[in-house]
Amino acid sequence: MPDTPHIVSDVMTPSVVTVGRGARFQEIVRLMERRQVSAVPVVAGGGRVVGVVSEADLLRKEEFREHRPTRRDRVRRRSAPAKAGAVTAQELMSTPAVTVRPDVTLAQAARIMAEKHVKRLPVVDAEARLAGIVSRGDLLKVFLRPDEDIEEEVRRTVVSYLFPTVAHALHVSVRDGVVTLRGRVHDTSLIWVAERLVRALEGVVGVEARLSGEKAASSTDLPEDLPEDLPEDLPEDRPE
């Protein structure tokens, strides 16, 4: 079976630049420039995350510098005009903060970022205390995994698992994260399963399953512990 997926705590940055509720506008700008970050969590007592101030929040002031917000501005973006006049982190921050727990998988973290339209996530414990921060760049680190490591995991956790009797005869190659499987298998109905399991491995960019066989396996031929939570992107050529 595929190894346990990496989780947020594996890639997060534990040392985080933060500000308190009372931090002033210019203080925040200087801090972000000096530390080269695009957002800072706002923390209260005990390191509890109460919000996030991002570059977008700070730029509201510039957006409405030359004209007063119209009624339409106030209706469409209720917080924007208020943030244009903000001078402290308490007034500037987006709240509640979109956060993530350390044990969340990288795939789940990426989904949260996409759904919430954010570039980074404060990582918090069960009491909402700051434990680190994870960015889009951190999530992409998994795709820098060496090809040889991916190949070894494909052989060990997919090929040997699904095709134990012919595993030695199947060819596995990986180039730039793209996995190619070649050879003949006895149970062609397991090819789509192999594709999905390989695609789910971290660091895999794509899969080319050039496998063939003589017959399709019945449902009784499937491995007894075949996972129920296979990835959702079924290949269109799944055998009936």
N, C-alpha and C positions, 0 to 999 in steps of 0.2 A: 504494500500500500504506500501511496505518496507520503513523504515525511510531513510532520506538523507544519502548517503554514507559518511564516514569520508574522510577528505581531508588532504593534506600534512601539513597544518598549525596545525592540531590537534595533530600530533605526532612529528613534527620537533623539533630539538634543536635550540633555538633562539640565544644562546651564542656560537659563532663560533671562533675558532682559525684561524687567517689569517696572511698572510705575504704580504709585498709590493714587487714590481718588483725587487728591488735591494737587497733583502734578500740573504745572502750568504749560500752556500751549508751546511757548518757545523752548521750555525745558524738554518737552517730549520730542520736538523736532530735532534739537541738538543731540539728544540721546540716540534717536534712530539713525541720524547721520553718522555719529561717531561709531556706533556699533554695527552699522550697515545692515539694519533690519527694516522691514517694511511694515511691521506692526508690533505692538507690545501689549501683553496682557495687563489688565488692571487688577491688582490684588488688594484684598482687605485683610483684616486680622487673621493670623494663622496661615497666611499664604493662600487664602481662598480666592478663586478667580471670580470676579464680578462683572467683567466686561473685557473688551478688546478695543484699542485705538489703532486704526490702520491709516495708511497714507490717504486712502479715500475719505476717511472721516476728517482728516486735517485739511484736505483740499476743498471742503465745503466753504471755508472762509474765503478762499480765492474765487470760488464759483460765483458768489453773490457780492463780490467787492464793488463792482461797477453798477449794479442795479439792485433794487429791492426785490425780494421774492414776490412773484405774482400770486394771485389766489390759486391759479392752476398749479404753481409750484408747491404750494402748501397742501393742496389736495392730493397730488400725485406722489409727493415725497414728503410726508409729514415731518420727518426728523431733519431733513436737509437744511431748511431755513434756520431751525434752532441751533444746529451745529455750526452754522456760519457765524453765530455770535458767541460761541462757546469759548471759554478760556481755560478750563480745567479738564482733567481726564474724566471726571465724573460727568461733565456735560458733553464731552466729545465721544465717549465710548459707545460702542454698539453692545447692547445688552438685551437679553441674556447672551452670554458668550456661547458660541458653538464650540463644544469641547469633545474630547474623546478619552476613553479609558485606556490604560496601558496594554490591556490584554486583547484589545480589538485587533482583528487581522488587518493587514495592509489593504486588502481588497475592500473591506468595510470602510476603512478610513478614506480611501479614494472615493467611494460612493458618497460619503457624507460631504466631502469637499465639493463634489460635482453638484449635488443636490442643493447645498447651501451657498454655492458660488463664493467659496472662500479659498485662499491660497495656503493657509496654514491653520493648524488646530492646536490649542493648548491641551496638554495631556494632564488629566486630573485623576486623583484617587477617589475613593468612595465618598469622601467628605468634601469633594470639590477643591481640594488643595492641589496647587500646581506641582506637577512632577516632571514636566518637560514640555517640549513643543515639537510638532512634526509638520514638515512642509511638503509641498509637492515634490521638491527635489529629493527629499528623504525617501518618499515612496518609490521614486524612480530608480533608486540605488539598486533595487533588486534585479533590474535589467542589466546591471554590470557584472552579474554573476558569470564566472568563467565557463566557457563551453564544455570543458572537460568535466566540471562538477555537475552540470546539467545532464551530460551523457551518462555519467555514473549513476545518477539518481533514476534516470529513465530505465536503465538496464535493471537496476536493483528493485525498484518499486513498481514498475509497470510491466516491462517485458517478462521478467521472471515470475511475476505474479499472475499475469493473464495467460502466458504461453510457456509454461514450465518445461514442456517436453521438447520444444523447438527453440527455446531461448538462445541456445548456443549458436543456432544457424541464422538468427535474425541480425540484420545489420542496422546499427544505430549511429547516426552522425549528427553533429550539431555545428552549425556555423552562424555566428552572430546571433545566437539565441533561437535560430530556426532549427527545429528537430525534424530529421528525416528518418522514417522507418521503412526498411526494405526486407523482403523475404516472403516465404510462404508459410501460412498458418493453417492449422486443421479447422479451426472454428472461425469462419468469416464474420459471424454475427458479433464477435468480440472486437472487431476492428474499430467500430465507432466508439466503443468503450475505451479502447486504447487511446484514440485521438483525444477524447475528453479528459482522461486522466493526465495525459502528457501536457495538454494545454493548461491544466490547472497547476502545474508545477511552477514554482517561482523562478523567474528569469526567462521563461519560455516566451518568445515573441510570436512564433507561429509553428504549425505542425504540417508536415507532408507525409501522409500515411500511404506508402506505395507497397501495400501488403496485398497478397492474393491467397487463395485457398481453394480447396476442393469441395467443402461442404459447409453448411451453416449449422451451428450448434442449436440444440433445443434448449428450452428454459432450464431443464434439469442439468445441462452441462455447464451453466454459469457458476463461477466461484461462489461458494455459500456466503462469504462475507463481502460480496460486492457492495460498495458504498451506495447508500440511497441518495446522498447529497452531491451527486455529480454536477459539474458546472452546467449552467443553463443553456449555453450556446450549442445546441445539438447540430451536428452536421446534417445538411439537407438530404444526404444520401444514406441515411440510416436504413439498414435492411429491415424489411417487414418480416 
